[in-house]
Amino acid sequence: MPDIPKIALEFLKHRFLNIHWTKFRILQVSLFVLFFCLYFGSGAGTFYEFFSFVSHHLGLLLIGIFCAVVGAWYLSKYHNALYLYRKDVQIKEKKAERDPDNPEYAIPLASSYRALALALTSQGKRTEAASYDSKAEEIEQRLRTFYGELNKLGE
């Protein structure tokens, strides 16, 4: 029998990580969470009671909005797709440090280098993109020669 909470958590994690996080989206989510917590935290039953609670605690609301704006500013680095590509490269480089010639680690690292190079090229950073592209080419060439020698030995 499948573990439903675990499957649901993985689904939500996958959905959450695939959202394109713009500054506006982060601010929207922060304000929604703020109002959601404020509404249920106030214990108000109707919207009239909620708005009267908010009007009496306007300072609290302003502090919450300030925190949401600061949170959006702090999380704005996640808006940049290059950050995500660089993070992916870092993770794959750590895995490939153990055994750089293992295709299980080398092939994903090369594809991450290629993806980062494409992202850098699209932003006009061609010299940095060329360095990552050459790293990917070096890995692919090393794997080609390694497997070419294995094929010759097999014949």
N, C-alpha and C positions, 0 to 999 in steps of 0.2 A: 504494500500500500504506500503510495507516495506521501512524502512529508509536505503537506499543503502549506504550512506557514513558511517553510524554507523556500519552497517554489515561489510563493508570493513575494517573499523578500528579495529573491534573486530577480524576479520580474521587475519589481519597483526599482531595484538598484540599477538594472539595465536601462530602464526608462529614464531614471534620474541622470545617469551619466551621459545619455545621448541627447540631452537637451542642449540647444545652442544658447549658452548663457551670455546674453548681452547685459549691459549695465541696466537697461530699462527692465529686463526680465527679472534680474536680481532684486531691483527695487520693488517691482510688483509683488514678487513672492514675499519679500520681507514685510511689506505693508499688509499683505493679506494675512500673514502669520500674526502680525501685531494686532490687527483688528479681530482676528479669530480668537486669540488668547485673551484680548481685552473683553470681548463679548461674553465668552464663557467664564472668564475670571471674575467679571462683575456680578454674575448671578442674575442678570437682568432677564426677564421673561419675554418682554416685547421690545420692539425697536425703539419705541418712545422712551421706555425706561433706560435702554442702552444709551440713547443720545443724551438723555438728561444726566446720566452717569458720566458720559464723556465731557459734557459741558462743565460739570462740577470738577472734573479732574483734567482740565485742559493742560496743565503743566506736565502731567504724566504722559499725556498723548504726545506733546511736543518732544519730550525726552525720547519716547519710543520712535517717533519719526526721525529724530536726529540719529538714533542708533541704527535705524534701517538705512539711512543715507550713508553713514560711516561704514556699515556692513557691505553695502553695494560698492562703495569705493574700494574697500579692502579686498573684496572678492572679484574686482574687475580684472585681475590678472587671469582669471579663468576664462574671461571673455576672449582672450587672445588665443587663437587656435595654435599658434606657434608654441605656446607654453605646453599645451597638451602633447604636441608632437615631440618636443624636447624631453618631456617627462617620459614618454613612451621609449625614446631612444635611451635614456638613462637606465630605465628598468631592464631593457633588453641587453644593454652593455654590461650591466652587473651580472646577468645570467650567463652571458657569453664569456666573462672573465674566467670562469672555471675551466672551460674547454673551448677555445676559440675555433678549433677545426671541426667541432661537432656540428653537423648540419641542422640538428634540432635547435641549436641556439644561433648559428650563423645565418641561416636563411631568414628567420624573422628579423634579425638585426639589420641585415641588408635591405629588407623591404621597409623597415622603419627609417633607415637612412634615406632611401629613395623618397618616401612620403614627406619627410622633413625637407628634403631638397626641393620637391615640388612646391611645398608651402612657402619656402623661402623665395623661390623664383617668382611665385605669384605676388609676393610683396616687394619685389624689386631688389632683393638681396642676393644678387647673382654670384658674388665671390664666395660667400659662405655656403650657398647652395652647391657650388662646384666642389667645395671641399667634402661635403657630405656625399655627393654623387661619386666622387673618386674613392671614398671609403667603401661605398657599396660595391663599386666596380672591383676594388681590390679583394673584397671578401668573395665575390662571385668568381673572380679569376682563380683565387686560391682553391675554391671548391671544385672548379672545373678541372684544374690540373690534378688535384687529388683524386677525383673520380675518374679522370682519364687514365691515370696510372693504374687504378684498380681494374678498369676495364681491360687494359693491356695484360695485366697479370691473369685475369680470368680467361683470356683467350688462349 
